[in-house]
Amino acid sequence: MINHDSVLSFSIDAASGSSKQTQIREFFVKSILSRRVVPGEALPSTRQLSQQLRVSRNTVILAYQALMDSGYIEAVSRSGFIVSPDAPVSAISPSDNTTIQQDQVDWGEKFIREPTPLNVISKPLNWREYQYPFTYGQIDARLFSHSEWRDCSRQALGTRDFSMTAGDFGQHDDPLLVDYIASNSLPRRGIRVPTSQIIVTLGAQNALFLLAQLLVDETRKVVVEDPFYPDLRELLKQRTPNLTTLPVDDHGIVLDEAVIAEADIVIVTPSHQCPTTATLSLERRKRLLELAIEHDVLIIEDDYEFEMNFLEAPSPALKSMDSSGHVIYVGSFSKSLFPGLRLGYMVASEALISEVRKLRHLMLRHPPGQTQRTAAYFMALGHYDAQIRRLRRHFESRRQVLKEALAGETLLEETGSHFGGTSFWIRGPEWLDSDKLADHAATKGVLIEPGQPFFAAAHPPQNYFRLAYSSINEDSIRPGFKALLKSVSSLSP
């Protein structure tokens, strides 16, 4: 009978996200692989272990059954369970004499360029533990269609679809998903293209990375908005030193013909500018397209948050107004479903999409077939549209609560889109340092995003920050905002 201290001290972690049955299985798998428990050794009886762990006997029986199915243990008549003589063993067995590897490589000499000085947004992994998470881009699990997604995942793993989802697509994508994008997602943005002009990516950021690899080098001049998405700005800086910014006002990017005329590429977020949430006016959209044609400039349109237009009808996508092929359209399902999905798409001329396919093939071949087919079923069966309607309803209500709170406050000014979105871009008084504010507010259970990383300047404005309402409960918005105001007041000179 096993009598190791590790077994006797094993207990169920109630705070773990894993089930009791899973925790029992994981414990014995680790013990067997590491040979803390050896082949032929007897396991505690199901009754004994259930009493020790204070779980039902059925839970232990099911865990043992799963271990038998996996070949880790065996049932012996009238003797209970033993570790299987053929149980797997870890490729590397732990030993007291194991030598810790000493890294003698001077990696600074190996890099072909300086290590990337990432100036990006930092979000705590335990954001759910904060009482007032005004964090952007996270999911409110209460609003997601869990059972419907699970059903679609099971359907995608069914016998009929398994050969498709488990196979190697090569340079291709799931036709069911691509057809949905072509016939449903894009027409809502006024875009009608053949499926040959669509490629699926691992989110919008993967699409932008692929484009940077194909279209940007040290000779190319790229124009971006300021403030702007810091991850993409850092990526572009790795490709070219010729990065120019144009300011953003309440109507989107402020166009400067002299700057655009010298550019090779202009990258914009016209639906909901990141991070200000401003929407590019129709007049500026038309003018930007005119300049692109006149000076042969490519436009990369990141159609950021277009599904979250709930206050007014959305403006047409730039791509829908493109008659010359100068616009490359990037979309994503990560914001409308969940960020961990990492599923997006790109729309462009076939000549470009063909090259993107080749590069994607060399990098990762294609996004997982199971993910693509599950998403395709989720959309085709109407669950996606229901999800969007649910999100819009809740986000509109949350936005109104936060807007009313902001309206009664003179220290903080919101600059927001008239179309909706999931956040407010806040300007505080000149003396406010949003980094210090974020640190102080976090001690009171309030999470915000400082604005400094969004700006290109070496010494950016300190008094901007983002307040998001996508993952905070509506009832928590007012008390959370009051707690934030106390932090602001505590920093007042």
ZIQUI-V424600 format. One record per residue. N is the residue number from 0. RES is the residue in one letter. SS is DSSP state (H for helix, E for strand, C for the rest). Layout:
n=N res=RES ss=SS
n=N res=RES ss=SS
This chain:
n=0 res=M ss=C
n=1 res=I ss=C
n=2 res=N ss=C
n=3 res=H ss=C
n=4 res=D ss=H
n=5 res=S ss=H
n=6 res=V ss=H
n=7 res=L ss=H
n=8 res=S ss=C
n=9 res=F ss=C
n=10 res=S ss=C
n=11 res=I ss=C
n=12 res=D ss=C
n=13 res=A ss=C
n=14 res=A ss=C
n=15 res=S ss=C
n=16 res=G ss=C
n=17 res=S ss=C
n=18 res=S ss=C
n=19 res=K ss=H
n=20 res=Q ss=H
n=21 res=T ss=H
n=22 res=Q ss=H
n=23 res=I ss=H
n=24 res=R ss=H
n=25 res=E ss=H
n=26 res=F ss=H
n=27 res=F ss=H
n=28 res=V ss=H
n=29 res=K ss=H
n=30 res=S ss=H
n=31 res=I ss=H
n=32 res=L ss=H
n=33 res=S ss=C
n=34 res=R ss=C
n=35 res=R ss=C
n=36 res=V ss=C
n=37 res=V ss=C
n=38 res=P ss=C
n=39 res=G ss=C
n=40 res=E ss=C
n=41 res=A ss=E
n=42 res=L ss=C
n=43 res=P ss=C
n=44 res=S ss=C
n=45 res=T ss=H
n=46 res=R ss=H
n=47 res=Q ss=H
n=48 res=L ss=H
n=49 res=S ss=H
n=50 res=Q ss=H
n=51 res=Q ss=H
n=52 res=L ss=H
n=53 res=R ss=C
n=54 res=V ss=C
n=55 res=S ss=C
n=56 res=R ss=H
n=57 res=N ss=H
n=58 res=T ss=H
n=59 res=V ss=H
n=60 res=I ss=H
n=61 res=L ss=H
n=62 res=A ss=H
n=63 res=Y ss=H
n=64 res=Q ss=H
n=65 res=A ss=H
n=66 res=L ss=H
n=67 res=M ss=H
n=68 res=D ss=H
n=69 res=S ss=C
n=70 res=G ss=C
n=71 res=Y ss=C
n=72 res=I ss=E
n=73 res=E ss=E
n=74 res=A ss=E
n=75 res=V ss=E
n=76 res=S ss=C
n=77 res=R ss=C
n=78 res=S ss=C
n=79 res=G ss=E
n=80 res=F ss=E
n=81 res=I ss=E
n=82 res=V ss=E
n=83 res=S ss=C
n=84 res=P ss=C
n=85 res=D ss=C
n=86 res=A ss=C
n=87 res=P ss=C
n=88 res=V ss=C
n=89 res=S ss=C
n=90 res=A ss=C
n=91 res=I ss=C
n=92 res=S ss=C
n=93 res=P ss=C
n=94 res=S ss=C
n=95 res=D ss=C
n=96 res=N ss=C
n=97 res=T ss=C
n=98 res=T ss=C
n=99 res=I ss=C
n=100 res=Q ss=C
n=101 res=Q ss=C
n=102 res=D ss=C
n=103 res=Q ss=C
n=104 res=V ss=C
n=105 res=D ss=C
n=106 res=W ss=H
n=107 res=G ss=H
n=108 res=E ss=H
n=109 res=K ss=H
n=110 res=F ss=C
n=111 res=I ss=C
n=112 res=R ss=C
n=113 res=E ss=C
n=114 res=P ss=C
n=115 res=T ss=C
n=116 res=P ss=C
n=117 res=L ss=C
n=118 res=N ss=C
n=119 res=V ss=C
n=120 res=I ss=C
n=121 res=S ss=C
n=122 res=K ss=C
n=123 res=P ss=C
n=124 res=L ss=C
n=125 res=N ss=C
n=126 res=W ss=H
n=127 res=R ss=H
n=128 res=E ss=H
n=129 res=Y ss=C
n=130 res=Q ss=C
n=131 res=Y ss=E
n=132 res=P ss=E
n=133 res=F ss=C
n=134 res=T ss=C
n=135 res=Y ss=C
n=136 res=G ss=C
n=137 res=Q ss=C
n=138 res=I ss=C
n=139 res=D ss=C
n=140 res=A ss=H
n=141 res=R ss=H
n=142 res=L ss=H
n=143 res=F ss=C
n=144 res=S ss=C
n=145 res=H ss=H
n=146 res=S ss=H
n=147 res=E ss=H
n=148 res=W ss=H
n=149 res=R ss=H
n=150 res=D ss=H
n=151 res=C ss=H
n=152 res=S ss=H
n=153 res=R ss=H
n=154 res=Q ss=H
n=155 res=A ss=H
n=156 res=L ss=C
n=157 res=G ss=C
n=158 res=T ss=H
n=159 res=R ss=H
n=160 res=D ss=H
n=161 res=F ss=H
n=162 res=S ss=H
n=163 res=M ss=H
n=164 res=T ss=H
n=165 res=A ss=C
n=166 res=G ss=C
n=167 res=D ss=C
n=168 res=F ss=C
n=169 res=G ss=C
n=170 res=Q ss=C
n=171 res=H ss=C
n=172 res=D ss=C
n=173 res=D ss=C
n=174 res=P ss=H
n=175 res=L ss=H
n=176 res=L ss=H
n=177 res=V ss=H
n=178 res=D ss=H
n=179 res=Y ss=H
n=180 res=I ss=H
n=181 res=A ss=H
n=182 res=S ss=H
n=183 res=N ss=H
n=184 res=S ss=H
n=185 res=L ss=C
n=186 res=P ss=H
n=187 res=R ss=H
n=188 res=R ss=H
n=189 res=G ss=C
n=190 res=I ss=C
n=191 res=R ss=C
n=192 res=V ss=C
n=193 res=P ss=C
n=194 res=T ss=H
n=195 res=S ss=H
n=196 res=Q ss=H
n=197 res=I ss=E
n=198 res=I ss=E
n=199 res=V ss=E
n=200 res=T ss=E
n=201 res=L ss=C
n=202 res=G ss=H
n=203 res=A ss=H
n=204 res=Q ss=H
n=205 res=N ss=H
n=206 res=A ss=H
n=207 res=L ss=H
n=208 res=F ss=H
n=209 res=L ss=H
n=210 res=L ss=H
n=211 res=A ss=H
n=212 res=Q ss=H
n=213 res=L ss=H
n=214 res=L ss=H
n=215 res=V ss=C
n=216 res=D ss=C
n=217 res=E ss=C
n=218 res=T ss=C
n=219 res=R ss=C
n=220 res=K ss=C
n=221 res=V ss=E
n=222 res=V ss=E
n=223 res=V ss=E
n=224 res=E ss=E
n=225 res=D ss=E
n=226 res=P ss=C
n=227 res=F ss=C
n=228 res=Y ss=C
n=229 res=P ss=H
n=230 res=D ss=H
n=231 res=L ss=H
n=232 res=R ss=H
n=233 res=E ss=H
n=234 res=L ss=H
n=235 res=L ss=H
n=236 res=K ss=H
n=237 res=Q ss=H
n=238 res=R ss=H
n=239 res=T ss=C
n=240 res=P ss=C
n=241 res=N ss=C
n=242 res=L ss=E
n=243 res=T ss=E
n=244 res=T ss=E
n=245 res=L ss=E
n=246 res=P ss=E
n=247 res=V ss=E
n=248 res=D ss=E
n=249 res=D ss=C
n=250 res=H ss=C
n=251 res=G ss=E
n=252 res=I ss=E
n=253 res=V ss=C
n=254 res=L ss=C
n=255 res=D ss=C
n=256 res=E ss=H
n=257 res=A ss=H
n=258 res=V ss=H
n=259 res=I ss=H
n=260 res=A ss=H
n=261 res=E ss=C
n=262 res=A ss=C
n=263 res=D ss=C
n=264 res=I ss=E
n=265 res=V ss=E
n=266 res=I ss=E
n=267 res=V ss=E
n=268 res=T ss=C
n=269 res=P ss=C
n=270 res=S ss=C
n=271 res=H ss=C
n=272 res=Q ss=C
n=273 res=C ss=C
n=274 res=P ss=C
n=275 res=T ss=C
n=276 res=T ss=C
n=277 res=A ss=C
n=278 res=T ss=C
n=279 res=L ss=C
n=280 res=S ss=C
n=281 res=L ss=H
n=282 res=E ss=H
n=283 res=R ss=H
n=284 res=R ss=H
n=285 res=K ss=H
n=286 res=R ss=H
n=287 res=L ss=H
n=288 res=L ss=H
n=289 res=E ss=H
n=290 res=L ss=H
n=291 res=A ss=H
n=292 res=I ss=H
n=293 res=E ss=H
n=294 res=H ss=H
n=295 res=D ss=C
n=296 res=V ss=C
n=297 res=L ss=E
n=298 res=I ss=E
n=299 res=I ss=E
n=300 res=E ss=E
n=301 res=D ss=E
n=302 res=D ss=C
n=303 res=Y ss=C
n=304 res=E ss=C
n=305 res=F ss=H
n=306 res=E ss=H
n=307 res=M ss=H
n=308 res=N ss=E
n=309 res=F ss=C
n=310 res=L ss=C
n=311 res=E ss=C
n=312 res=A ss=C
n=313 res=P ss=C
n=314 res=S ss=C
n=315 res=P ss=C
n=316 res=A ss=C
n=317 res=L ss=H
n=318 res=K ss=H
n=319 res=S ss=H
n=320 res=M ss=H
n=321 res=D ss=C
n=322 res=S ss=C
n=323 res=S ss=C
n=324 res=G ss=C
n=325 res=H ss=C
n=326 res=V ss=E
n=327 res=I ss=E
n=328 res=Y ss=E
n=329 res=V ss=E
n=330 res=G ss=E
n=331 res=S ss=E
n=332 res=F ss=C
n=333 res=S ss=C
n=334 res=K ss=C
n=335 res=S ss=C
n=336 res=L ss=C
n=337 res=F ss=C
n=338 res=P ss=H
n=339 res=G ss=H
n=340 res=L ss=H
n=341 res=R ss=C
n=342 res=L ss=C
n=343 res=G ss=E
n=344 res=Y ss=E
n=345 res=M ss=E
n=346 res=V ss=E
n=347 res=A ss=C
n=348 res=S ss=C
n=349 res=E ss=H
n=350 res=A ss=H
n=351 res=L ss=H
n=352 res=I ss=H
n=353 res=S ss=H
n=354 res=E ss=H
n=355 res=V ss=H
n=356 res=R ss=H
n=357 res=K ss=H
n=358 res=L ss=H
n=359 res=R ss=H
n=360 res=H ss=H
n=361 res=L ss=H
n=362 res=M ss=H
n=363 res=L ss=H
n=364 res=R ss=C
n=365 res=H ss=C
n=366 res=P ss=C
n=367 res=P ss=C
n=368 res=G ss=H
n=369 res=Q ss=H
n=370 res=T ss=H
n=371 res=Q ss=H
n=372 res=R ss=H
n=373 res=T ss=H
n=374 res=A ss=H
n=375 res=A ss=H
n=376 res=Y ss=H
n=377 res=F ss=H
n=378 res=M ss=H
n=379 res=A ss=H
n=380 res=L ss=C
n=381 res=G ss=C
n=382 res=H ss=H
n=383 res=Y ss=H
n=384 res=D ss=H
n=385 res=A ss=H
n=386 res=Q ss=H
n=387 res=I ss=H
n=388 res=R ss=H
n=389 res=R ss=H
n=390 res=L ss=H
n=391 res=R ss=H
n=392 res=R ss=H
n=393 res=H ss=H
n=394 res=F ss=H
n=395 res=E ss=H
n=396 res=S ss=H
n=397 res=R ss=H
n=398 res=R ss=H
n=399 res=Q ss=H
n=400 res=V ss=H
n=401 res=L ss=H
n=402 res=K ss=H
n=403 res=E ss=H
n=404 res=A ss=H
n=405 res=L ss=H
n=406 res=A ss=H
n=407 res=G ss=C
n=408 res=E ss=C
n=409 res=T ss=C
n=410 res=L ss=C
n=411 res=L ss=C
n=412 res=E ss=E
n=413 res=E ss=E
n=414 res=T ss=E
n=415 res=G ss=C
n=416 res=S ss=C
n=417 res=H ss=C
n=418 res=F ss=C
n=419 res=G ss=E
n=420 res=G ss=C
n=421 res=T ss=C
n=422 res=S ss=E
n=423 res=F ss=E
n=424 res=W ss=E
n=425 res=I ss=E
n=426 res=R ss=E
n=427 res=G ss=C
n=428 res=P ss=C
n=429 res=E ss=C
n=430 res=W ss=C
n=431 res=L ss=C
n=432 res=D ss=C
n=433 res=S ss=H
n=434 res=D ss=H
n=435 res=K ss=H
n=436 res=L ss=H
n=437 res=A ss=H
n=438 res=D ss=H
n=439 res=H ss=H
n=440 res=A ss=H
n=441 res=A ss=H
n=442 res=T ss=H
n=443 res=K ss=C
n=444 res=G ss=C
n=445 res=V ss=E
n=446 res=L ss=E
n=447 res=I ss=C
n=448 res=E ss=E
n=449 res=P ss=E
n=450 res=G ss=C
n=451 res=Q ss=H
n=452 res=P ss=H
n=453 res=F ss=H
n=454 res=F ss=C
n=455 res=A ss=C
n=456 res=A ss=C
n=457 res=A ss=C
n=458 res=H ss=C
n=459 res=P ss=C
n=460 res=P ss=C
n=461 res=Q ss=C
n=462 res=N ss=C
n=463 res=Y ss=E
n=464 res=F ss=E
n=465 res=R ss=E
n=466 res=L ss=E
n=467 res=A ss=E
n=468 res=Y ss=C
n=469 res=S ss=C
n=470 res=S ss=C
n=471 res=I ss=C
n=472 res=N ss=C
n=473 res=E ss=H
n=474 res=D ss=H
n=475 res=S ss=H
n=476 res=I ss=H
n=477 res=R ss=H
n=478 res=P ss=H
n=479 res=G ss=H
n=480 res=F ss=H
n=481 res=K ss=H
n=482 res=A ss=H
n=483 res=L ss=H
n=484 res=L ss=H
n=485 res=K ss=H
n=486 res=S ss=H
n=487 res=V ss=H
n=488 res=S ss=H
n=489 res=S ss=H
n=490 res=L ss=C
n=491 res=S ss=C
n=492 res=P ss=C
